[in-house]
Amino acid sequence: MGMLRPDEGATEDDAALKLVGVGASPYTRKLRAALRYRRVPYHFVVAGSVEANALPDRPLPLVPYLVLPGADGAPATAMSDTTPILDHLERTVPERRLRPSDPALRLIDLLLEDYGDEWLSKCMFHYRWSYAPDTRKASAYLPYARAMQMTREEGRDAENAFARRQISRIGVVGSNPITAPVIEESWRRYLEIFEAHIQNQPYLLGHRPGAGDFACYGQMTMLVITDPTPAQIALEVSPRAYAWTERLEDVSGLEVSEGDWIDLASPPSTLRDLLCEVGRVYAPFMVGNAVAVARGADQVACEIDGKPWVQEPFVYQAKCLRWLRAAYSALEPSDRRRVDQLLEGTGCEPLFAQA
Ligand SMILES: N[C@@H](CCC(=O)N[C@@H](CS)C(=O)NCC(=O)O)C(=O)O
C-alpha cells in the first residue's frame, strides 16, 4: 500500500493520543501530568468541544478519556478510567514507567494510587460542596470550563444548576454530617504526614514519581490550590504541599533511573506513617463498602477511626478493591511476604485478608 496523502486518510496529527478532559477535573489533571512526566506526546482536547465530538465516543460517562489511534493511524478507540489507562501506557511505552519494577513496591504504589483516587476524592468533594465559599467559587467558574462563550446570564443559570446537581450527589462519595469530622481530620493528618515525608524525599516512593504521586496530585490540585477551605488548611499545615502540587504539573524534565525508587528493605519511617493513614481511613471504608455491595445492602455502615461511617454503597469502589486484591493475589509468595511485612500494623491488612 502506498503512502496516504492527507486528504486520503489519517494524518500525522490524527496519530497522536488525544487526552479528552477538562482542567477543572482532578482525574484529568492526574492523567495529563502523568503523560507529561512520561514524555508521551498527546493532544489535549476539551471535553464536549467540536474536536472532542468528532472523536470516537467514551465508554463511560466520565472525564478524562484517552483516544488511541487504530492501525491506519486514525483515532479509533476511546478508553475511560485513569488506572487502566495508565496500565495500558505502561505496556505500550517502556521508558519512564510509573509503576515500580519491584512487584512488592508496585503493589504499594497501586495502593497509594487508589487512596488518592478514592479517598482524597472524598476530601475534595466534601469541602467543595459543603462549604459555601468553596461551592461559590467552583460553581461560578466551572460552567465556563466547557462553554467559554456563555453569556454571564447563561453562566449564572448553569452555575445554579451545577451546584444543585453536585450538592445532590455529595452523599454518593460519603460526605454527610456524620462523616464530615472523619473526612476533615483525615485531610489534616494526611497533610502532616505528607509534610514530613516529602521533606525526606521528593516523591511518595523515592526520587521518582509513581502512579500514587499523580493520583494524590490530581486531587491536590483542587484541595491545595483551588478550593479556599482545604487550601487554607494546607497552607497552614504544609506549605510544601502547595509547592509540590505546582511542581508535579510538569516533571517532564526530571531525569530518573531505576535506583531512584526506595528500597523496600529499608523504607523511610514516614512511608509507614502514610500507610498507617491509608489503613486508618481508606482500608476500613473499602472493606465495609465491598461487604455492603456484596450483600446488596442499601447502606455501608462501618467504623472509621473509631467513629461511625454511613453512606450508600459505591459499586465502583468495590471494583477498585477487587482490582487491588487481584494484584496482591498475583504476587509471588516472597513478594507478598514483603508487602505483608510493610503493611503489618498499619491497618491495611484487612484489604488483603480475603485475597
Ligand atoms: N475512576 C475514574 C474517575 C473519573 C471521574 O470521576 N471523573 C469525574 C470528573 S473529575 C466525572 O467525569 N464525573 C462525572 C460527572 O461529573 O458527570 C478515573 O480514574 O478516571
The ligand as an SDF file (V2000), in Angstrom:
LIG
                    3D

 20 19  0  0  0  0  0  0  0  0999 V2000
  -12.1630    6.4370   38.2640 N   0  0  0  0  0  0  0  0  0  0  0  0
  -12.3080    7.4550   37.2570 C   0  0  0  0  0  0  0  0  0  0  0  0
  -12.9780    8.6740   37.8390 C   0  0  0  0  0  0  0  0  0  0  0  0
  -13.2270    9.7940   36.8620 C   0  0  0  0  0  0  0  0  0  0  0  0
  -14.2360   10.7990   37.4100 C   0  0  0  0  0  0  0  0  0  0  0  0
  -14.8600   10.6020   38.4440 O   0  0  0  0  0  0  0  0  0  0  0  0
  -14.3870   11.9100   36.6840 N   0  0  0  0  0  0  0  0  0  0  0  0
  -15.3540   12.9100   37.0770 C   0  0  0  0  0  0  0  0  0  0  0  0
  -14.8020   14.3120   36.8870 C   0  0  0  0  0  0  0  0  0  0  0  0
  -13.3150   14.5770   37.7890 S   0  0  0  0  0  0  0  0  0  0  0  0
  -16.5750   12.8010   36.1750 C   0  0  0  0  0  0  0  0  0  0  0  0
  -16.4330   12.7040   34.9740 O   0  0  0  0  0  0  0  0  0  0  0  0
  -17.7550   12.7450   36.7860 N   0  0  0  0  0  0  0  0  0  0  0  0
  -18.9790   12.5970   36.0310 C   0  0  0  0  0  0  0  0  0  0  0  0
  -19.7800   13.8080   36.0870 C   0  0  0  0  0  0  0  0  0  0  0  0
  -19.3410   14.7720   36.7060 O   0  0  0  0  0  0  0  0  0  0  0  0
  -20.8150   13.7860   35.4560 O   0  0  0  0  0  0  0  0  0  0  0  0
  -10.9290    7.7780   36.6790 C   0  0  0  0  0  0  0  0  0  0  0  0
   -9.9220    7.4580   37.3210 O   0  0  0  0  0  0  0  0  0  0  0  0
  -10.8790    8.2960   35.5670 O   0  0  0  0  0  0  0  0  0  0  0  0
  1  2  1  0
  2  3  1  0
  2 18  1  0
  3  4  1  0
  4  5  1  0
  5  6  2  0
  5  7  1  0
  7  8  1  0
  8  9  1  0
  8 11  1  0
  9 10  1  0
 11 12  2  0
 11 13  1  0
 13 14  1  0
 14 15  1  0
 15 16  2  0
 15 17  1  0
 18 19  2  0
 18 20  1  0
M  END
$$$$
